[in-house]
Amino acid sequence: MKQAALLLLAIAAGAAAWWWYSSEMPRRERERMAAAEVAAIQAERANALYRWRDDAGALHVTQSPPKGRKYERISRIPADGIEVHGERD
C-alpha cells in the first residue's frame, strides 16, 4: 500500500512538473521575444535622425520625426566602407 501511494505521488509530481514546463516555458519565450523586439526598435530609434522639409522648402534634420509630414529616417552611424555616387558632372 505504501509503494502504491509513493508511485501515485511520483506520478502526480511528474504531471505537475510537465504542466508547469509546458505552460510556463512558452510564456517566457514569448516575453523574451517581445523584449528583444522592443529593444531592437529602441536601438533603431536611438540611432536615427529624421530629415524633412518645411513649407518654405528648408531642410531640417531632427532627433524626432515631424508630425504630419513626410520624412526620411537616416542613420547616425555611417555605413562601413566608401560610398561612391557617379552623379557628378
Backbone as a chain_set.jsonl record, in Angstrom:
{"seq": "MKQAALLLLAIAAGAAAWWWYSSEMPRRERERMAAAEVAAIQAERANALYRWRDDAGALHVTQSPPKGRKYERISRIPADGIEVHGERD", "coords": {"N": [[0.812, -1.18, 0.0], [1.955, 1.235, 0.756], [3.893, 1.563, -1.204], [2.322, 1.923, -3.467], [1.124, 4.357, -2.878], [3.377, 6.028, -2.893], [4.124, 5.72, -5.572], [1.883, 6.823, -6.824], [2.133, 9.439, -5.854], [4.575, 10.158, -7.056], [3.827, 10.054, -9.749], [1.913, 12.095, -9.783], [3.544, 14.27, -9.11], [5.239, 14.275, -11.321], [3.367, 14.825, -13.356], [2.552, 17.382, -12.562], [4.966, 18.781, -12.841], [5.352, 18.506, -15.608], [3.079, 19.905, -16.552], [3.662, 22.517, -15.58], [6.067, 23.076, -16.915], [5.227, 22.948, -19.625], [3.403, 25.026, -19.773], [4.61, 27.315, -18.675], [7.147, 27.761, -19.91], [6.702, 28.37, -22.755], [5.411, 30.857, -22.404], [7.402, 32.412, -21.191], [9.274, 32.413, -23.253], [7.876, 33.848, -25.228], [7.738, 36.317, -23.891], [10.471, 36.961, -23.782], [11.023, 37.218, -26.537], [9.361, 39.377, -27.198], [10.5, 41.379, -25.608], [13.029, 41.514, -26.798], [12.338, 42.437, -29.322], [11.287, 44.976, -28.718], [13.604, 46.152, -27.678], [15.199, 46.174, -29.979], [13.767, 47.955, -31.599], [13.959, 50.284, -30.048], [16.74, 50.656, -30.111], [17.109, 51.138, -32.823], [15.685, 53.521, -33.113], [17.185, 55.173, -31.426], [19.473, 55.391, -32.87], [18.726, 56.87, -35.02], [18.157, 59.68, -37.168], [16.025, 62.257, -38.411], [15.136, 63.444, -41.543], [13.676, 66.154, -43.145], [11.544, 68.467, -44.929], [10.329, 71.799, -44.521], [7.387, 73.962, -44.971], [8.414, 76.102, -46.425], [10.417, 74.927, -47.79], [12.829, 74.537, -46.574], [15.475, 72.533, -45.393], [15.45, 70.216, -42.741], [16.978, 68.499, -40.047], [16.286, 66.366, -37.542], [15.969, 64.953, -34.201], [13.621, 63.716, -33.63], [10.741, 62.48, -35.354], [8.843, 64.561, -37.621], [5.496, 65.702, -37.137], [2.797, 64.885, -39.182], [4.093, 65.221, -41.629], [6.046, 64.223, -44.476], [8.96, 62.304, -44.06], [12.401, 61.29, -43.913], [14.134, 58.603, -42.592], [17.323, 58.524, -41.28], [20.524, 57.096, -40.628], [22.608, 57.574, -37.774], [25.076, 56.488, -37.607], [27.654, 56.042, -39.803], [27.778, 54.038, -42.795], [29.875, 51.158, -43.237], [32.91, 51.307, -45.095], [33.457, 52.924, -48.303], [31.282, 55.065, -49.971], [30.328, 55.617, -53.204], [29.052, 57.847, -55.554], [28.159, 58.26, -58.87], [27.108, 60.62, -59.947], [28.028, 63.133, -60.512], [28.936, 65.9, -62.583]], "CA": [[0.0, 0.0, 0.0], [2.853, 2.384, 0.842], [4.54, 1.714, -2.513], [1.312, 2.457, -4.38], [0.969, 5.779, -2.55], [4.584, 6.705, -3.386], [4.037, 5.721, -7.034], [0.867, 7.821, -7.161], [2.737, 10.745, -5.566], [5.572, 10.406, -8.093], [3.099, 10.353, -10.991], [1.325, 13.424, -9.611], [4.643, 15.25, -9.177], [5.658, 14.325, -12.721], [2.326, 15.528, -14.116], [2.622, 18.803, -12.2], [6.172, 19.339, -13.47], [5.095, 18.593, -17.053], [2.146, 21.002, -16.762], [4.359, 23.782, -15.363], [7.032, 23.27, -18.001], [4.551, 23.184, -20.895], [2.68, 26.297, -19.756], [5.475, 28.427, -18.272], [8.244, 27.997, -20.84], [6.286, 29.158, -23.92], [5.134, 32.238, -21.992], [8.693, 33.091, -21.001], [9.886, 32.616, -24.576], [7.157, 34.971, -25.842], [8.175, 37.545, -23.213], [11.837, 37.258, -24.243], [10.963, 37.685, -27.92], [8.773, 40.721, -27.184], [11.509, 42.287, -25.058], [14.075, 41.688, -27.807], [11.777, 43.277, -30.383], [11.236, 46.342, -28.18], [14.986, 46.633, -27.596], [15.661, 46.452, -31.347], [13.105, 49.19, -32.048], [14.567, 51.399, -29.315], [18.094, 50.862, -30.619], [16.989, 51.752, -34.143], [15.278, 54.918, -32.913], [18.295, 55.909, -30.817], [20.482, 55.551, -33.904], [18.115, 57.515, -36.172], [17.834, 61.095, -37.319], [14.932, 62.396, -39.36], [15.384, 64.531, -42.494], [12.415, 66.572, -43.729], [11.484, 69.86, -45.394], [9.158, 72.537, -44.059], [6.566, 74.547, -46.039], [9.248, 77.005, -47.226], [11.402, 74.133, -48.514], [14.086, 74.441, -45.824], [15.793, 71.181, -44.938], [15.634, 70.05, -41.301], [17.391, 67.192, -39.544], [15.923, 66.388, -36.137], [16.045, 63.677, -33.493], [12.294, 63.1, -33.591], [10.073, 62.689, -36.642], [7.833, 65.617, -37.607], [4.106, 65.223, -37.186], [2.025, 65.299, -40.348], [4.955, 65.498, -42.781], [6.894, 63.137, -44.947], [10.333, 62.402, -43.578], [13.285, 60.168, -44.226], [14.935, 58.199, -41.434], [18.726, 58.306, -41.64], [21.307, 56.543, -39.528], [23.68, 58.422, -37.241], [26.338, 55.771, -37.783], [27.891, 55.856, -41.24], [27.993, 52.666, -43.265], [31.278, 50.788, -43.411], [33.424, 51.419, -46.457], [33.321, 54.184, -49.008], [30.141, 55.061, -50.866], [30.636, 56.469, -54.357], [27.937, 58.114, -56.453], [28.673, 58.778, -60.129], [26.126, 61.592, -60.468], [28.671, 64.44, -60.734], [29.3, 66.259, -63.976]], "C": [[0.869, 1.263, 0.0], [3.534, 2.64, -0.504], [3.566, 2.3, -3.528], [1.11, 3.951, -4.135], [2.181, 6.573, -3.041], [4.578, 6.783, -4.912], [3.024, 6.765, -7.49], [1.399, 9.236, -6.932], [3.773, 11.117, -6.63], [4.905, 10.745, -9.419], [2.486, 11.748, -10.923], [2.388, 14.515, -9.705], [5.133, 15.389, -10.615], [4.656, 15.064, -13.586], [2.352, 17.024, -13.817], [3.836, 19.471, -12.84], [5.968, 19.492, -14.97], [4.159, 19.755, -17.345], [2.841, 22.352, -16.613], [5.307, 24.077, -16.521], [6.328, 23.624, -19.299], [3.782, 24.499, -20.909], [3.598, 27.485, -19.484], [6.538, 28.743, -19.321], [7.809, 28.732, -22.111], [5.993, 30.612, -23.574], [6.427, 33.017, -21.818], [9.377, 33.358, -22.334], [9.191, 33.766, -25.308], [7.576, 36.292, -25.211], [9.58, 37.94, -23.649], [11.834, 37.812, -25.663], [10.393, 39.096, -27.997], [9.772, 41.741, -26.652], [12.622, 42.541, -26.061], [13.591, 42.577, -28.947], [11.713, 44.736, -29.945], [12.636, 46.937, -28.111], [15.527, 46.97, -28.977], [15.046, 47.744, -31.882], [13.709, 50.397, -31.342], [15.974, 51.691, -29.805], [18.06, 51.536, -31.985], [16.606, 53.222, -34.021], [16.401, 55.751, -32.319], [19.367, 56.214, -31.843], [19.969, 56.391, -35.066], [18.027, 59.023, -36.029], [16.766, 61.174, -38.4], [15.17, 63.633, -40.22], [14.054, 64.857, -43.161], [12.487, 68.038, -44.134], [10.207, 70.512, -44.881], [8.417, 73.145, -45.246], [7.367, 75.46, -46.951], [10.317, 76.246, -48.01], [12.73, 73.997, -47.79], [14.259, 73.016, -45.301], [16.032, 71.183, -43.434], [16.091, 68.639, -41.022], [17.182, 67.24, -38.042], [16.035, 64.999, -35.531], [14.696, 62.983, -33.38], [11.587, 63.394, -34.914], [9.036, 63.809, -36.548], [6.435, 65.009, -37.69], [3.431, 65.753, -38.447], [2.847, 65.647, -41.572], [5.658, 64.236, -43.219], [8.299, 63.369, -44.413], [11.102, 61.167, -44.008], [14.102, 59.861, -42.979], [16.346, 57.919, -41.931], [19.491, 57.847, -40.403], [22.358, 57.543, -39.074], [25.046, 57.803, -37.484], [26.56, 55.557, -39.271], [28.12, 54.393, -41.58], [29.492, 52.412, -43.422], [31.678, 50.945, -44.878], [33.188, 52.795, -47.034], [32.148, 54.063, -49.978], [30.421, 56.059, -51.979], [29.384, 56.603, -55.203], [28.507, 58.75, -57.714], [27.769, 59.803, -60.748], [26.748, 62.96, -60.752], [28.971, 64.662, -62.209], [30.745, 66.598, -64.081]], "O": [[0.552, 2.24, -0.678], [3.729, 3.79, -0.899], [3.968, 3.103, -4.37], [0.944, 4.721, -5.082], [2.022, 7.682, -3.552], [4.98, 7.796, -5.483], [3.28, 7.508, -8.438], [1.139, 10.132, -7.734], [3.835, 12.27, -7.057], [5.369, 11.632, -10.136], [2.535, 12.497, -11.898], [2.157, 15.562, -10.311], [5.409, 16.497, -11.075], [5.042, 15.845, -14.456], [2.191, 17.841, -14.724], [3.743, 20.599, -13.325], [6.37, 20.503, -15.546], [4.402, 20.519, -18.279], [2.633, 23.243, -17.436], [5.342, 25.192, -17.04], [6.784, 24.515, -20.015], [3.534, 25.038, -21.987], [3.37, 28.567, -20.026], [6.795, 29.918, -19.585], [8.505, 29.661, -22.519], [6.292, 31.507, -24.365], [6.527, 34.163, -22.256], [9.99, 34.409, -22.523], [9.861, 34.578, -25.947], [7.752, 37.284, -25.918], [9.854, 39.121, -23.864], [12.555, 38.763, -25.962], [10.88, 39.922, -28.769], [9.88, 42.845, -27.187], [13.111, 43.665, -26.168], [14.358, 43.381, -29.477], [12.048, 45.632, -30.719], [12.83, 48.105, -28.45], [16.245, 47.958, -29.13], [15.724, 48.534, -32.54], [13.946, 51.427, -31.974], [16.364, 52.855, -29.905], [18.885, 52.403, -32.274], [17.138, 54.07, -34.738], [16.554, 56.92, -32.673], [20.097, 57.195, -31.703], [20.711, 56.61, -36.024], [17.85, 59.564, -34.937], [16.624, 60.257, -39.209], [15.38, 64.73, -39.702], [13.378, 63.968, -43.681], [13.395, 68.759, -43.721], [9.151, 69.883, -44.812], [8.766, 72.882, -46.396], [7.042, 75.587, -48.132], [11.043, 76.843, -48.805], [13.666, 73.404, -48.327], [13.31, 72.387, -44.832], [16.733, 72.05, -42.913], [15.652, 67.692, -41.675], [17.805, 68.038, -37.342], [16.175, 64.002, -36.239], [14.632, 61.793, -33.069], [11.812, 64.441, -35.521], [8.414, 63.986, -35.5], [6.243, 63.93, -38.25], [3.496, 66.948, -38.734], [2.342, 66.312, -42.476], [5.842, 63.302, -42.439], [8.761, 64.507, -44.33], [10.531, 60.151, -44.407], [14.693, 60.76, -42.38], [16.54, 57.167, -42.886], [19.131, 58.182, -39.274], [22.93, 58.27, -39.887], [26.052, 58.508, -37.559], [25.723, 54.944, -39.933], [28.595, 53.615, -40.753], [30.268, 53.325, -43.702], [30.867, 50.738, -45.781], [32.77, 53.715, -46.332], [32.035, 53.081, -50.713], [30.72, 57.223, -51.711], [28.733, 55.612, -55.532], [29.277, 59.706, -57.617], [27.663, 59.862, -61.973], [26.041, 63.865, -61.196], [29.223, 63.724, -62.965], [31.225, 66.921, -65.167]]}, "num_chains": 1, "name": "protein.A"}
